[in-house]
Amino acid sequence: MQATIKWVDGAMFVGESESGHAVVIDGPADGGGRNLGPRPMELLLLGTGACSAYDVVSILRKARQDVTDCRVELKAERADAIPAVFTSIHLHFIVSGRGLAAHQVERAVSLSAEKYCSASIMLGKTARVSHDFEVITV
């Protein structure tokens, strides 16, 4: 995997992924930025949520569950000292679908957390990572 980060000005950078997608990364005004994009650590948290959500939806579809929506609400704490690493991350999954089986959702969340989500497993080496879920039947 490869990526490129290019400084634009102030605290703004443009990141481009190997697949050709770009994202603006910026800082707050008091740090020289213009607040035109997410902060690097926000992107890390978003990537973790997306990684795990991708797993959960994929696992549920393979289990023939009729998933209509999946949302992950993330809450993270960071160390007070530099480096301000994540010390805890909680992922709360809200999974909606027709006739969803709660045990299938629980299984999908567990498999993502313990086996498939590279991002949350990697961050789990330095932070407490926890997961829970709720099922909404539509």
PARODREN-68554 format. One record per atom (N, C-alpha, C): chain; residue in one letter; residue number from 1; x, z, y. Coordinates in Angstrom, 1 decimal. Layout:
! residues N
   chain   resn   resi        X        Z        Y
       A      a    NUM        X        Z        Y
...
This chain:
! residues 138
   chain   resn   resi        X        Z        Y
       A      m      1      0.8      0.0     -1.2
       A      m      1      0.0      0.0      0.0
       A      m      1      0.9      0.0      1.2
       A      q      2      0.5     -0.8      2.2
       A      q      2      1.3     -0.9      3.5
       A      q      2      0.3     -0.8      4.6
       A      a      3      0.8     -0.4      5.8
       A      a      3      0.0     -0.3      7.0
       A      a      3      1.0     -0.4      8.2
       A      t      4      0.4     -0.7      9.3
       A      t      4      1.2     -0.8     10.6
       A      t      4      0.5      0.0     11.7
       A      i      5      1.3      0.8     12.4
       A      i      5      0.8      1.5     13.6
       A      i      5      1.5      0.9     14.8
       A      k      6      0.8      0.4     15.8
       A      k      6      1.4     -0.2     17.0
       A      k      6      0.9      0.6     18.2
       A      w      7      1.9      1.1     19.0
       A      w      7      1.6      1.8     20.2
       A      w      7      1.1      0.9     21.2
       A      v      8     -0.1      1.3     21.9
       A      v      8     -0.7      0.4     22.9
       A      v      8     -0.2      1.0     24.3
       A      d      9     -0.6      2.2     24.6
       A      d      9     -0.1      2.9     25.8
       A      d      9     -0.6      4.3     25.7
       A      g     10     -0.1      5.2     26.6
       A      g     10     -0.5      6.6     26.6
       A      g     10     -0.4      7.2     25.2
       A      a     11     -1.5      7.7     24.7
       A      a     11     -1.6      8.2     23.4
       A      a     11     -2.4      7.3     22.4
       A      m     12     -2.5      6.0     22.8
       A      m     12     -3.4      5.1     22.0
       A      m     12     -2.5      4.2     21.1
       A      f     13     -2.9      4.1     19.9
       A      f     13     -2.3      3.3     18.9
       A      f     13     -3.3      2.4     18.2
       A      v     14     -2.9      1.3     17.7
       A      v     14     -3.8      0.5     16.8
       A      v     14     -3.2      0.5     15.4
       A      g     15     -3.9      0.9     14.4
       A      g     15     -3.5      0.9     13.1
       A      g     15     -4.1     -0.3     12.4
       A      e     16     -3.3     -1.0     11.6
       A      e     16     -3.8     -2.2     10.8
       A      e     16     -3.4     -1.9      9.3
       A      s     17     -4.5     -2.0      8.5
       A      s     17     -4.3     -1.8      7.1
       A      s     17     -3.8     -3.1      6.4
       A      e     18     -3.3     -3.0      5.2
       A      e     18     -2.8     -4.1      4.4
       A      e     18     -3.9     -5.1      4.2
       A      s     19     -5.2     -4.6      4.2
       A      s     19     -6.3     -5.5      3.9
       A      s     19     -6.8     -6.2      5.2
       A      g     20     -6.1     -6.0      6.3
       A      g     20     -6.3     -6.7      7.6
       A      g     20     -7.3     -6.0      8.5
       A      h     21     -7.7     -4.8      8.2
       A      h     21     -8.6     -4.1      9.1
       A      h     21     -7.9     -3.2     10.1
       A      a     22     -8.4     -3.2     11.3
       A      a     22     -7.8     -2.4     12.4
       A      a     22     -8.6     -1.3     12.9
       A      v     23     -8.0     -0.2     13.4
       A      v     23     -8.7      0.9     14.0
       A      v     23     -7.9      1.4     15.2
       A      v     24     -8.6      1.8     16.2
       A      v     24     -8.0      2.4     17.4
       A      v     24     -7.9      3.9     17.2
       A      i     25     -6.7      4.4     17.4
       A      i     25     -6.4      5.9     17.3
       A      i     25     -6.0      6.3     18.7
       A      d     26     -6.6      7.4     19.2
       A      d     26     -6.3      7.8     20.6
       A      d     26     -6.3      9.3     20.6
       A      g     27     -5.8      9.8     21.7
       A      g     27     -5.8     11.3     22.0
       A      g     27     -6.6     11.6     23.2
       A      p     28     -6.8     12.9     23.4
       A      p     28     -7.5     13.4     24.6
       A      p     28     -6.8     13.1     25.9
       A      a     29     -7.5     13.2     27.0
       A      a     29     -6.9     12.9     28.3
       A      a     29     -5.7     13.9     28.6
       A      d     30     -5.9     15.2     28.2
       A      d     30     -4.8     16.1     28.4
       A      d     30     -3.6     15.9     27.6
       A      g     31     -3.7     14.9     26.6
       A      g     31     -2.5     14.6     25.8
       A      g     31     -2.0     13.2     26.2
       A      g     32     -2.5     12.6     27.2
       A      g     32     -2.1     11.3     27.6
       A      g     32     -3.0     10.1     27.1
       A      g     33     -4.1     10.5     26.5
       A      g     33     -5.0      9.5     25.9
       A      g     33     -6.2      9.2     26.8
       A      r     34     -7.0      8.4     26.3
       A      r     34     -8.3      8.0     27.0
       A      r     34     -9.5      8.3     26.1
       A      n     35     -9.3      9.0     25.0
       A      n     35    -10.4      9.4     24.1
       A      n     35    -11.2      8.1     23.6
       A      l     36    -10.5      7.1     23.3
       A      l     36    -11.1      5.8     22.9
       A      l     36    -11.2      5.6     21.4
       A      g     37    -10.7      6.6     20.6
       A      g     37    -10.7      6.5     19.2
       A      g     37    -10.5      7.9     18.6
       A      p     38    -10.7      8.0     17.3
       A      p     38    -10.4      9.2     16.6
       A      p     38     -9.0      9.7     16.6
       A      r     39     -8.7     10.9     16.4
       A      r     39     -7.4     11.5     16.3
       A      r     39     -6.9     11.2     14.9
       A      p     40     -5.6     11.2     14.7
       A      p     40     -5.0     11.0     13.4
       A      p     40     -5.6     12.0     12.3
       A      m     41     -5.7     13.3     12.6
       A      m     41     -6.1     14.2     11.6
       A      m     41     -7.6     14.0     11.4
       A      e     42     -8.4     13.5     12.3
       A      e     42     -9.8     13.2     12.1
       A      e     42     -9.9     12.0     11.1
       A      l     43     -9.0     11.1     11.3
       A      l     43     -9.0      9.9     10.3
       A      l     43     -8.7     10.4      8.9
       A      l     44     -7.8     11.3      8.8
       A      l     44     -7.4     11.9      7.5
       A      l     44     -8.6     12.5      6.9
       A      l     45     -9.4     13.3      7.7
       A      l     45    -10.6     14.0      7.1
       A      l     45    -11.6     13.0      6.8
       A      l     46    -11.8     12.0      7.7
       A      l     46    -12.8     10.9      7.4
       A      l     46    -12.5     10.2      6.1
       A      g     47    -11.2      9.9      5.9
       A      g     47    -10.7      9.1      4.7
       A      g     47    -11.0      9.9      3.5
       A      t     48    -10.8     11.2      3.6
       A      t     48    -11.1     12.1      2.4
       A      t     48    -12.5     12.1      2.1
       A      g     49    -13.4     12.2      3.0
       A      g     49    -14.8     12.1      2.8
       A      g     49    -15.2     10.8      2.2
       A      a     50    -14.7      9.7      2.7
       A      a     50    -15.1      8.4      2.3
       A      a     50    -14.6      8.1      0.8
       A      c     51    -13.4      8.6      0.5
       A      c     51    -12.8      8.5     -0.8
       A      c     51    -13.7      9.2     -1.8
       A      s     52    -14.1     10.4     -1.5
       A      s     52    -14.9     11.2     -2.4
       A      s     52    -16.3     10.6     -2.5
       A      a     53    -16.9     10.2     -1.4
       A      a     53    -18.2      9.6     -1.4
       A      a     53    -18.3      8.3     -2.3
       A      y     54    -17.2      7.5     -2.1
       A      y     54    -17.1      6.3     -2.9
       A      y     54    -17.1      6.6     -4.4
       A      d     55    -16.4      7.6     -4.8
       A      d     55    -16.4      8.0     -6.2
       A      d     55    -17.8      8.5     -6.7
       A      v     56    -18.4      9.3     -5.9
       A      v     56    -19.7      9.9     -6.3
       A      v     56    -20.7      8.8     -6.5
       A      v     57    -20.8      7.9     -5.5
       A      v     57    -21.8      6.8     -5.6
       A      v     57    -21.4      5.9     -6.8
       A      s     58    -20.2      5.6     -7.0
       A      s     58    -19.8      4.7     -8.1
       A      s     58    -20.1      5.4     -9.5
       A      i     59    -19.8      6.7     -9.6
       A      i     59    -20.1      7.4    -10.9
       A      i     59    -21.6      7.5    -11.1
       A      l     60    -22.4      7.7    -10.1
       A      l     60    -23.8      7.8    -10.2
       A      l     60    -24.4      6.5    -10.6
       A      r     61    -23.9      5.4    -10.0
       A      r     61    -24.4      4.1    -10.4
       A      r     61    -24.1      3.7    -11.8
       A      k     62    -22.9      4.1    -12.3
       A      k     62    -22.5      3.8    -13.7
       A      k     62    -23.4      4.6    -14.6
       A      a     63    -23.9      5.8    -14.1
       A      a     63    -24.8      6.6    -14.9
       A      a     63    -26.2      6.2    -14.8
       A      r     64    -26.4      5.0    -14.2
       A      r     64    -27.7      4.4    -14.0
       A      r     64    -28.7      5.3    -13.2
       A      q     65    -28.1      6.0    -12.2
       A      q     65    -28.9      6.8    -11.3
       A      q     65    -29.3      5.9    -10.1
       A      d     66    -30.5      6.0     -9.6
       A      d     66    -31.0      5.2     -8.5
       A      d     66    -30.7      5.8     -7.2
       A      v     67    -29.4      5.7     -6.7
       A      v     67    -28.9      6.3     -5.5
       A      v     67    -29.4      5.5     -4.3
       A      t     68    -30.0      6.1     -3.3
       A      t     68    -30.4      5.3     -2.1
       A      t     68    -29.6      5.8     -0.9
       A      d     69    -28.9      6.9     -0.9
       A      d     69    -28.1      7.4      0.2
       A      d     69    -27.2      8.4     -0.3
       A      c     70    -26.0      8.5      0.4
       A      c     70    -25.0      9.5      0.1
       A      c     70    -24.3      9.8      1.4
       A      r     71    -24.4     11.1      1.8
       A      r     71    -23.7     11.5      3.1
       A      r     71    -22.9     12.7      2.7
       A      v     72    -21.7     12.8      3.3
       A      v     72    -20.8     13.9      3.1
       A      v     72    -20.5     14.6      4.5
       A      e     73    -20.9     15.8      4.6
       A      e     73    -20.6     16.6      5.8
       A      e     73    -19.3     17.4      5.5
       A      l     74    -18.3     17.2      6.3
       A      l     74    -17.0     17.8      6.1
       A      l     74    -16.8     18.9      7.2
       A      k     75    -16.2     20.0      6.7
       A      k     75    -15.8     21.1      7.6
       A      k     75    -14.4     21.4      7.2
       A      a     76    -13.5     21.5      8.2
       A      a     76    -12.1     21.7      7.9
       A      a     76    -11.5     22.8      8.9
       A      e     77    -10.6     23.6      8.4
       A      e     77     -9.9     24.5      9.3
       A      e     77     -8.4     24.1      9.2
       A      r     78     -7.8     24.3     10.4
       A      r     78     -6.3     24.0     10.5
       A      r     78     -5.5     25.2     10.9
       A      a     79     -4.3     25.2     10.5
       A      a     79     -3.4     26.3     10.8
       A      a     79     -3.2     26.4     12.3
       A      d     80     -3.0     27.6     12.8
       A      d     80     -2.8     27.8     14.2
       A      d     80     -1.4     27.4     14.7
       A      a     81     -0.5     27.4     13.8
       A      a     81      0.9     27.1     14.1
       A      a     81      1.2     25.6     13.8
       A      i     82      2.3     25.1     14.4
       A      i     82      2.7     23.8     14.1
       A      i     82      3.6     23.8     12.9
       A      p     83      3.4     22.9     11.9
       A      p     83      2.4     21.8     11.9
       A      p     83      1.0     22.4     11.6
       A      a     84      0.0     21.9     12.3
       A      a     84     -1.3     22.3     12.2
       A      a     84     -2.0     21.6     11.0
       A      v     85     -1.5     22.0      9.8
       A      v     85     -2.1     21.4      8.6
       A      v     85     -3.5     21.9      8.3
       A      f     86     -4.2     21.1      7.5
       A      f     86     -5.5     21.6      7.0
       A      f     86     -5.2     22.8      6.1
       A      t     87     -6.0     23.9      6.3
       A      t     87     -5.9     25.1      5.4
       A      t     87     -7.1     25.2      4.5
       A      s     88     -8.2     24.6      4.9
       A      s     88     -9.4     24.6      4.1
       A      s     88    -10.2     23.3      4.5
       A      i     89    -10.8     22.8      3.5
       A      i     89    -11.7     21.6      3.7
       A      i     89    -12.9     21.8      2.7
       A      h     90    -14.1     21.7      3.3
       A      h     90    -15.3     21.8      2.5
       A      h     90    -16.1     20.5      2.6
       A      l     91    -16.5     19.9      1.5
       A      l     91    -17.2     18.7      1.4
       A      l     91    -18.6     19.0      0.9
       A      h     92    -19.7     18.8      1.7
       A      h     92    -21.0     19.0      1.3
       A      h     92    -21.7     17.6      1.2
       A      f     93    -22.1     17.3     -0.1
       A      f     93    -22.7     16.0     -0.4
       A      f     93    -24.2     16.2     -0.3
       A      i     94    -24.8     15.2      0.4
       A      i     94    -26.3     15.1      0.4
       A      i     94    -26.6     13.7     -0.2
       A      v     95    -27.1     13.8     -1.4
       A      v     95    -27.3     12.6     -2.2
       A      v     95    -28.8     12.4     -2.4
       A      s     96    -29.3     11.2     -2.0
       A      s     96    -30.7     10.9     -2.1
       A      s     96    -30.9      9.7     -3.1
       A      g     97    -32.1      9.8     -3.8
       A      g     97    -32.4      8.7     -4.7
       A      g     97    -33.7      8.9     -5.4
       A      r     98    -34.1      7.9     -6.2
       A      r     98    -35.3      8.0     -6.9
       A      r     98    -35.0      8.6     -8.3
       A      g     99    -35.6      9.7     -8.6
       A      g     99    -35.5     10.3     -9.9
       A      g     99    -34.1     10.8    -10.2
       A      l    100    -33.3     11.2     -9.2
       A      l    100    -31.9     11.6     -9.4
       A      l    100    -31.9     12.9    -10.2
       A      a    101    -31.0     12.9    -11.2
       A      a    101    -30.8     14.1    -12.0
       A      a    101    -29.7     15.0    -11.4
       A      a    102    -30.0     16.2    -11.0
       A      a    102    -29.1     17.1    -10.4
       A      a    102    -27.8     17.3    -11.2
       A      h    103    -27.9     17.3    -12.5
       A      h    103    -26.7     17.5    -13.3
       A      h    103    -25.8     16.3    -13.3
       A      q    104    -26.4     15.1    -13.0
       A      q    104    -25.6     13.9    -12.8
       A      q    104    -24.8     13.9    -11.5
       A      v    105    -25.5     14.4    -10.5
       A      v    105    -24.8     14.5     -9.2
       A      v    105    -23.7     15.6     -9.3
       A      e    106    -24.0     16.7     -9.9
       A      e    106    -23.0     17.7    -10.1
       A      e    106    -21.8     17.2    -10.8
       A      r    107    -22.0     16.4    -11.9
       A      r    107    -21.0     15.8    -12.7
       A      r    107    -20.1     14.8    -11.8
       A      a    108    -20.8     14.0    -11.0
       A      a    108    -20.1     13.0    -10.2
       A      a    108    -19.2     13.7     -9.1
       A      v    109    -19.8     14.8     -8.5
       A      v    109    -19.0     15.5     -7.5
       A      v    109    -17.8     16.2     -8.2
       A      s    110    -18.0     16.8     -9.3
       A      s    110    -16.9     17.4    -10.1
       A      s    110    -15.8     16.4    -10.5
       A      l    111    -16.2     15.3    -11.0
       A      l    111    -15.2     14.2    -11.4
       A      l    111    -14.4     13.7    -10.2
       A      s    112    -15.1     13.5     -9.1
       A      s    112    -14.4     13.1     -7.9
       A      s    112    -13.4     14.2     -7.5
       A      a    113    -13.8     15.4     -7.5
       A      a    113    -12.9     16.5     -7.0
       A      a    113    -11.7     16.8     -8.0
       A      e    114    -12.0     16.6     -9.2
       A      e    114    -11.0     17.0    -10.2
       A      e    114    -10.1     15.9    -10.8
       A      k    115    -10.6     14.6    -10.7
       A      k    115    -10.0     13.5    -11.3
       A      k    115     -9.7     12.3    -10.5
       A      y    116    -10.7     11.9     -9.7
       A      y    116    -10.6     10.6     -9.0
       A      y    116    -10.2     10.5     -7.6
       A      c    117    -10.6     11.4     -6.8
       A      c    117    -10.4     11.3     -5.3
       A      c    117     -8.9     11.7     -5.0
       A      s    118     -8.1     10.7     -4.8
       A      s    118     -6.7     10.9     -4.5
       A      s    118     -6.5     11.7     -3.3
       A      a    119     -7.3     11.4     -2.3
       A      a    119     -7.2     12.1     -1.0
       A      a    119     -7.4     13.6     -1.1
       A      s    120     -8.6     14.0     -1.6
       A      s    120     -8.9     15.4     -1.7
       A      s    120     -8.0     16.1     -2.7
       A      i    121     -7.6     15.5     -3.7
       A      i    121     -6.6     16.1     -4.7
       A      i    121     -5.3     16.3     -4.0
       A      m    122     -4.8     15.3     -3.3
       A      m    122     -3.5     15.5     -2.5
       A      m    122     -3.6     16.6     -1.5
       A      l    123     -4.7     16.6     -0.7
       A      l    123     -4.8     17.6      0.3
       A      l    123     -5.0     19.0     -0.3
       A      g    124     -5.5     19.1     -1.6
       A      g    124     -5.7     20.3     -2.3
       A      g    124     -4.3     21.0     -2.6
       A      k    125     -3.3     20.3     -2.5
       A      k    125     -1.9     20.8     -2.7
       A      k    125     -1.5     21.8     -1.6
       A      t    126     -2.2     21.7     -0.4
       A      t    126     -1.8     22.5      0.7
       A      t    126     -3.0     23.2      1.3
       A      a    127     -4.2     22.8      1.0
       A      a    127     -5.5     23.4      1.6
       A      a    127     -6.4     23.8      0.4
       A      r    128     -7.3     24.7      0.7
       A      r    128     -8.4     25.1     -0.2
       A      r    128     -9.4     24.0      0.0
       A      v    129     -9.7     23.3     -1.1
       A      v    129    -10.8     22.2     -1.0
       A      v    129    -11.9     22.6     -1.8
       A      s    130    -13.1     22.7     -1.2
       A      s    130    -14.3     23.0     -2.0
       A      s    130    -15.4     22.0     -1.8
       A      h    131    -16.3     22.0     -2.7
       A      h    131    -17.4     21.0     -2.7
       A      h    131    -18.7     21.6     -3.1
       A      d    132    -19.8     21.2     -2.5
       A      d    132    -21.1     21.5     -3.0
       A      d    132    -22.0     20.3     -2.7
       A      f    133    -23.3     20.4     -3.2
       A      f    133    -24.1     19.2     -3.0
       A      f    133    -25.6     19.6     -3.0
       A      e    134    -26.4     18.7     -2.5
       A      e    134    -27.8     18.9     -2.6
       A      e    134    -28.4     17.5     -2.9
       A      v    135    -29.5     17.5     -3.6
       A      v    135    -30.1     16.3     -4.1
       A      v    135    -31.5     16.2     -3.4
       A      i    136    -31.7     15.0     -2.8
       A      i    136    -33.0     14.7     -2.2
       A      i    136    -33.7     13.6     -3.0
       A      t    137    -34.8     13.9     -3.6
       A      t    137    -35.5     12.9     -4.4
       A      t    137    -36.5     12.2     -3.5
       A      v    138    -36.4     10.9     -3.5
       A      v    138    -37.3     10.1     -2.7
       A      v    138    -38.3      9.4     -3.6
